[in-house]
Amino acid sequence: MRVYLGVCGIGFGHVGRCIPIANKLREMGAEILFSTYKDAVKYVKNEGYPVVEPPSMEVMVKPDGTIDFRQTVANPGPFLAALILTRQIESEIKFMRAFKPDVVVSDSRVSPLLAARALGIPNLCIVNQFQIIIPRRKRLLRLAKLTETGGLAIIGKIWVSGTLPLLIPDFPPPYTISAGNLRMPIAYFRRVRFVGPILPVCPDELPSKEEIRERLGLDVDKPLIFAPISGPLKERAYIIEVLRRIFANFPGDYQIVMSTGDPSNPIVVSKHGHLTVYNWIPNRFEYLKAADVIVSRAGHGTISQCIYYGKPMVLIPTPSHTEQMNNAIRVRDMGVAEVIEQSDVNMETLLKAINKILRDDSYRRNIEMIRREVAGVNGLKTIVETIVSVAKGA
């Protein structure tokens, strides 16, 4: 069985959830080829998979990590963007003809789907954001309406036009994290299947919280703050430095472990009293289970993991990143997270949010209730089974 994985390469969220899929398929004897770009390429290579690189488009980011939608839309512009998409499809067709896959799997990318359909190859799509959403600021209002309408008409139609349902790696309603990012016509919902988030390690596969802390050399009694900061480098660099300075001056009553999300140099570690900063944490899920509260961006993958592991969150969405803001508001409304805008992050606001979560039992009760409700949902198992079924023509 040959499986072609066309994965969005911006940040590590998409590739991070596709690697466990690839690992399961490889255990079953499948041959895997990734098609991705930018941040994800080195990640895939480090995991031991072959990868091809199609042309890619840039998301423009300001120095503080804010998404610059005006520049992103203006550069490359509609004509050049259409040309790049055409070249992407041409590249994917060339790669697929050489690899001869039994099935093509797209994670949030249009070009692999169009290429597979042009070649008559069975294909399926994984996505947790249905269309492009731009912040409703006054100066961007017209651009927002045009882009969202066009995205729904073109991209949305491509997502649901395959022979198989669109696979959404999120909890079924009423616990869907990305509900704010999945606005679509009612008719489209007939083409959607909520399969659950993709986790490579489940909580019950790990030792107890106390055992993990002892093994990792962490204090069993002090509250543990775990801050896994992920996303594209330009989006995470600013907040990493802000948090590093704040955490270094946090009261000694806490112990803090932070990851800067850089897999290119994973062994670098720095210690500042009760703060330990890693470039990369391979055993991320051990720290997640050991933690009392998580401080992070508001990416879909991180939030999904926190809910599975029953961990309340303090979320700092990337500015102007509407998907993250919608995610953050959603879980705040569920009563399992506090949200701080990046411009408001300082020692006082962060410490206040963390103390509120640690001292108010409602956060733990709420997330434990949701965790029990969704514990049986296994996105990894469902997606792997679907891929195998499609590849075998079942």
C-alpha positions as CSV (number, residue, x, y, z in Angstrom):
1,M,0.0,0.0,0.0
2,R,1.4,3.4,-1.0
3,V,0.1,6.5,0.8
4,Y,0.8,10.1,-0.4
5,L,0.4,12.7,2.4
6,G,0.0,16.3,1.2
7,V,0.4,18.3,4.3
8,C,0.2,22.1,5.1
9,G,3.8,23.0,6.0
10,I,3.2,26.2,8.0
11,G,4.2,25.5,11.6
12,F,4.1,22.0,13.0
13,G,0.4,21.6,13.8
14,H,-0.6,19.9,10.6
15,V,2.5,17.8,10.2
16,G,2.5,17.0,13.9
17,R,-0.9,15.2,13.6
18,C,0.0,13.5,10.3
19,I,3.2,11.9,11.6
20,P,1.3,9.6,14.0
21,I,-0.9,8.6,11.0
22,A,2.2,7.8,8.9
23,N,3.7,5.8,11.8
24,K,0.6,3.6,12.2
25,L,0.5,3.1,8.4
26,R,4.2,2.2,8.3
27,E,3.7,-0.3,11.1
28,M,1.1,-1.9,8.8
29,G,3.7,-2.2,6.0
30,A,2.6,0.9,4.0
31,E,5.1,3.0,1.9
32,I,4.7,6.7,2.7
33,L,5.6,9.9,0.8
34,F,5.1,13.3,2.3
35,S,4.5,16.4,0.1
36,T,5.0,19.6,2.2
37,Y,7.1,22.8,2.5
38,K,8.7,25.3,4.9
39,D,8.7,24.5,8.6
40,A,7.4,20.9,8.1
41,V,10.1,19.7,5.7
42,K,12.9,19.2,8.3
43,Y,10.4,17.8,10.8
44,V,9.3,15.1,8.3
45,K,12.9,14.2,7.4
46,N,13.9,14.0,11.1
47,E,11.0,11.5,11.5
48,G,12.6,9.3,8.8
49,Y,10.2,9.9,6.0
50,P,10.9,10.8,2.4
51,V,9.5,14.2,1.4
52,V,9.0,16.2,-1.8
53,E,8.6,20.0,-1.8
54,P,6.0,21.8,-4.0
55,P,6.0,25.6,-4.4
56,S,4.5,27.4,-1.4
57,M,2.9,30.7,-0.6
58,E,4.1,32.9,2.3
59,V,2.0,34.1,5.2
60,M,3.2,37.6,6.1
61,V,3.9,38.3,9.7
62,K,4.8,41.5,11.7
63,P,7.7,41.6,14.1
64,D,5.5,40.8,17.1
65,G,4.1,37.7,15.4
66,T,0.8,39.4,14.3
67,I,-0.6,38.0,11.0
68,D,-0.5,40.7,8.4
69,F,-3.5,39.9,6.3
70,R,-3.3,42.9,4.0
71,Q,0.3,42.1,3.0
72,T,-0.5,38.3,2.8
73,V,-3.3,39.0,0.3
74,A,-1.4,41.7,-1.6
75,N,1.8,39.7,-1.8
76,P,1.8,37.6,-4.0
77,G,-1.5,39.0,-5.2
78,P,-4.3,37.2,-7.0
79,F,-2.6,36.7,-10.3
80,L,0.7,35.3,-8.9
81,A,-1.2,33.3,-6.3
82,A,-3.2,31.6,-9.1
83,L,0.1,30.9,-10.9
84,I,1.7,29.4,-7.8
85,L,-1.4,27.2,-7.2
86,T,-1.2,26.0,-10.9
87,R,2.5,25.2,-10.3
88,Q,1.6,23.4,-7.1
89,I,-0.9,21.2,-8.9
90,E,1.6,20.5,-11.7
91,S,4.2,19.5,-9.1
92,E,1.8,17.2,-7.2
93,I,0.8,15.5,-10.5
94,K,4.5,14.9,-11.3
95,F,5.2,13.5,-7.8
96,M,2.1,11.3,-7.8
97,R,2.9,9.9,-11.2
98,A,6.4,8.9,-10.0
99,F,5.2,7.5,-6.6
100,K,2.0,5.8,-7.9
101,P,0.0,6.1,-4.6
102,D,-3.0,3.9,-3.8
103,V,-4.5,6.9,-1.9
104,V,-3.8,10.6,-1.5
105,V,-4.5,12.2,1.9
106,S,-4.6,16.0,2.1
107,D,-4.3,17.9,5.4
108,S,-5.6,21.4,4.7
109,R,-4.2,21.6,1.2
110,V,-6.1,22.1,-2.0
111,S,-3.4,21.2,-4.6
112,P,-2.9,17.5,-3.7
113,L,-6.7,17.0,-3.9
114,L,-7.0,18.6,-7.3
115,A,-4.0,16.6,-8.6
116,A,-5.3,13.3,-7.3
117,R,-8.7,14.0,-8.8
118,A,-7.1,14.9,-12.1
119,L,-5.3,11.5,-12.1
120,G,-8.3,9.5,-10.8
121,I,-6.5,8.5,-7.6
122,P,-8.7,7.9,-4.5
123,N,-8.3,10.8,-2.1
124,L,-9.6,12.1,1.3
125,C,-9.2,15.4,3.2
126,I,-8.5,16.3,6.8
127,V,-9.2,19.8,7.8
128,N,-10.3,21.8,10.9
129,Q,-10.8,25.2,9.3
130,F,-13.3,25.4,6.5
131,Q,-12.5,28.8,5.0
132,I,-10.2,31.8,5.3
133,I,-11.4,34.1,8.0
134,I,-10.0,37.7,8.3
135,P,-10.5,39.8,11.5
136,R,-13.5,42.1,11.2
137,R,-11.6,45.4,11.6
138,K,-13.0,48.4,9.9
139,R,-10.1,48.9,7.6
140,L,-10.2,45.2,6.6
141,L,-13.9,44.8,6.4
142,R,-14.2,44.9,2.6
143,L,-11.2,42.6,2.2
144,A,-12.6,40.2,4.9
145,K,-16.0,39.9,3.1
146,L,-14.4,39.4,-0.3
147,T,-11.9,36.8,0.9
148,E,-14.3,34.9,3.1
149,T,-17.0,34.7,0.4
150,G,-14.4,33.6,-2.2
151,G,-12.9,31.1,0.1
152,L,-16.2,29.5,0.9
153,A,-17.2,29.4,-2.8
154,I,-13.9,28.0,-4.1
155,I,-11.9,26.3,-1.3
156,G,-15.0,25.1,0.7
157,K,-16.5,23.5,-2.4
158,I,-13.2,21.7,-3.1
159,W,-13.1,20.3,0.5
160,V,-16.6,18.7,0.2
161,S,-16.6,17.7,-3.5
162,G,-14.8,14.4,-3.1
163,T,-16.4,11.0,-2.9
164,L,-15.7,10.7,0.8
165,P,-16.9,12.8,3.8
166,L,-14.5,15.6,4.9
167,L,-12.7,14.3,8.0
168,I,-12.6,16.9,10.8
169,P,-10.0,15.9,13.5
170,D,-12.1,17.5,16.3
171,F,-14.5,16.4,19.0
172,P,-18.1,15.9,17.9
173,P,-20.6,18.6,19.0
174,P,-21.2,20.0,21.6
175,Y,-17.5,19.8,22.4
176,T,-16.1,20.9,19.0
177,I,-13.1,23.2,19.5
178,S,-13.0,24.6,16.0
179,A,-16.7,25.3,15.8
180,G,-16.1,29.0,15.0
181,N,-13.8,28.0,12.1
182,L,-16.3,25.6,10.5
183,R,-19.1,27.9,9.3
184,M,-20.5,26.4,6.2
185,P,-23.8,26.0,4.4
186,I,-26.1,23.4,6.0
187,A,-25.9,21.2,2.9
188,Y,-22.2,20.8,3.4
189,F,-22.6,19.3,6.8
190,R,-23.9,16.1,5.1
191,R,-20.3,15.8,3.8
192,V,-18.6,16.2,7.2
193,R,-17.5,13.6,9.7
194,F,-16.1,14.5,13.2
195,V,-13.6,11.8,13.9
196,G,-11.8,13.2,17.0
197,P,-8.3,14.8,17.4
198,I,-5.2,12.8,16.5
199,L,-3.1,11.8,19.5
200,P,0.0,9.6,19.3
201,V,0.0,9.0,23.1
202,C,-3.1,8.6,25.2
203,P,-3.1,9.5,28.9
204,D,-3.8,5.9,30.1
205,E,-0.7,4.7,28.2
206,L,1.6,6.7,30.6
207,P,2.4,6.3,34.3
208,S,0.7,8.4,36.9
209,K,1.3,12.1,37.3
210,E,3.3,11.5,40.5
211,E,5.5,8.8,38.9
212,I,6.2,11.0,35.9
213,R,7.2,13.9,38.1
214,E,9.6,11.8,40.1
215,R,11.2,10.3,36.9
216,L,11.6,13.8,35.4
217,G,13.1,15.2,38.5
218,L,10.2,17.6,39.2
219,D,8.8,18.5,42.6
220,V,5.8,16.4,43.4
221,D,4.1,19.1,45.5
222,K,4.8,22.4,43.6
223,P,2.3,23.4,40.9
224,L,3.8,22.7,37.5
225,I,3.2,25.2,34.6
226,F,4.0,23.7,31.2
227,A,4.4,26.1,28.3
228,P,4.8,24.4,24.9
229,I,5.0,27.3,22.5
230,S,4.5,26.2,18.9
231,G,3.7,27.7,15.5
232,P,5.9,29.2,12.7
233,L,9.1,30.8,14.0
234,K,8.0,34.4,13.1
235,E,4.8,33.9,15.0
236,R,6.3,32.4,18.2
237,A,9.6,34.3,18.5
238,Y,8.2,37.4,20.1
239,I,5.9,35.7,22.7
240,I,8.7,33.2,23.6
241,E,11.0,36.1,24.7
242,V,8.1,37.8,26.6
243,L,7.2,34.6,28.5
244,R,10.9,33.8,29.2
245,R,11.3,37.1,31.0
246,I,8.1,36.8,32.9
247,F,8.6,33.2,34.0
248,A,12.2,33.9,35.1
249,N,10.7,36.3,37.7
250,F,7.7,34.2,38.7
251,P,7.4,33.4,42.4
252,G,9.4,30.4,43.6
253,D,6.1,28.6,44.6
254,Y,5.9,27.4,41.0
255,Q,8.0,25.2,38.7
256,I,7.9,26.0,35.0
257,V,8.9,24.0,32.0
258,M,8.9,25.8,28.7
259,S,9.5,24.5,25.1
260,T,10.4,27.0,22.4
261,G,9.2,24.6,19.6
262,D,12.5,24.3,17.7
263,P,13.1,20.6,16.7
264,S,16.3,21.6,14.7
265,N,18.3,21.7,18.0
266,P,16.4,19.7,20.5
267,I,19.1,19.1,23.1
268,V,19.6,22.7,24.1
269,V,18.4,23.4,27.7
270,S,18.7,26.5,29.9
271,K,17.8,26.7,33.6
272,H,16.9,29.8,35.5
273,G,16.0,28.7,39.0
274,H,12.5,27.3,38.9
275,L,12.3,27.8,35.1
276,T,13.6,25.2,32.6
277,V,13.6,26.1,28.9
278,Y,14.0,23.4,26.2
279,N,14.3,24.0,22.5
280,W,12.2,20.8,21.9
281,I,10.6,18.2,24.2
282,P,10.3,14.8,22.5
283,N,8.4,13.4,25.5
284,R,5.9,16.2,25.4
285,F,3.0,14.1,26.6
286,E,4.8,13.2,29.8
287,Y,5.1,16.8,30.7
288,L,1.5,17.4,29.7
289,K,0.3,14.7,32.0
290,A,2.5,15.9,34.8
291,A,1.4,19.6,34.5
292,D,-1.3,21.4,36.5
293,V,-1.9,24.2,34.0
294,I,-0.8,24.8,30.4
295,V,0.3,28.2,29.0
296,S,0.3,28.3,25.2
297,R,-0.8,29.7,21.9
298,A,-4.3,28.7,20.9
299,G,-3.6,26.1,18.2
300,H,-6.1,23.4,17.6
301,G,-3.6,20.6,18.3
302,T,-2.4,21.9,21.6
303,I,-6.0,22.6,22.9
304,S,-7.1,19.1,21.8
305,Q,-4.3,17.5,23.7
306,C,-5.0,19.6,26.8
307,I,-8.7,18.5,26.8
308,Y,-7.8,14.8,26.3
309,Y,-5.4,15.1,29.2
310,G,-7.7,17.1,31.4
311,K,-5.5,20.2,31.7
312,P,-6.9,23.7,32.1
313,M,-5.2,26.4,29.9
314,V,-4.1,30.0,29.8
315,L,-4.2,30.8,26.1
316,I,-2.4,33.6,24.3
317,P,-3.7,33.6,20.6
318,T,-1.4,34.9,17.9
319,P,-2.6,38.4,17.2
320,S,-5.0,38.7,14.1
321,H,-5.0,34.9,13.9
322,T,-8.7,34.5,13.7
323,E,-8.6,30.7,13.9
324,Q,-6.7,30.8,17.1
325,M,-8.9,33.5,18.6
326,N,-12.0,31.5,17.8
327,N,-10.5,28.4,19.4
328,A,-9.5,30.3,22.5
329,I,-13.0,31.9,22.9
330,R,-14.6,28.5,22.4
331,V,-12.7,26.8,25.2
332,R,-13.0,29.8,27.5
333,D,-16.8,29.6,27.0
334,M,-16.5,25.9,27.9
335,G,-15.1,27.0,31.3
336,V,-11.7,25.3,30.8
337,A,-9.4,28.2,29.8
338,E,-8.5,31.8,30.5
339,V,-7.5,34.0,27.5
340,I,-5.1,36.9,27.4
341,E,-4.4,39.0,24.4
342,Q,-0.7,39.2,23.5
343,S,-0.6,43.0,24.1
344,D,-1.9,42.4,27.6
345,V,0.6,39.7,28.7
346,N,2.7,40.8,31.6
347,M,3.6,39.4,35.1
348,E,0.4,40.6,36.7
349,T,-2.1,39.3,34.1
350,L,-0.4,35.9,33.6
351,L,0.1,35.2,37.3
352,K,-3.5,36.3,37.9
353,A,-4.9,33.9,35.2
354,I,-2.8,31.0,36.4
355,N,-3.8,31.5,40.1
356,K,-7.4,31.8,39.1
357,I,-7.3,28.4,37.4
358,L,-5.3,26.7,40.2
359,R,-7.6,28.1,43.0
360,D,-11.0,27.8,41.3
361,D,-12.1,24.1,41.2
362,S,-14.6,24.8,38.4
363,Y,-11.9,24.7,35.7
364,R,-10.8,21.2,36.8
365,R,-14.3,20.0,37.2
366,N,-15.3,21.3,33.8
367,I,-12.4,19.9,31.9
368,E,-12.6,16.5,33.7
369,M,-16.3,16.3,32.7
370,I,-15.5,17.0,29.1
371,R,-12.5,14.7,29.2
372,R,-14.8,11.8,30.3
373,E,-17.3,12.6,27.6
374,V,-14.8,12.5,24.7
375,A,-12.4,9.8,26.0
376,G,-13.8,7.2,23.6
377,V,-13.2,9.4,20.5
378,N,-10.1,8.2,18.6
379,G,-9.3,10.3,15.6
380,L,-6.0,8.4,14.9
381,K,-7.7,5.0,14.7
382,T,-10.6,6.2,12.6
383,I,-8.5,8.1,10.1
384,V,-6.0,5.2,9.7
385,E,-8.9,2.7,9.2
386,T,-10.4,5.1,6.6
387,I,-7.2,5.5,4.6
388,V,-6.7,1.7,4.5
389,S,-10.2,1.1,3.4
390,V,-9.9,3.7,0.6
391,A,-6.6,2.4,-0.5
392,K,-8.0,-1.2,-0.8
393,G,-11.0,0.1,-2.6
394,A,-13.4,-1.1,0.1
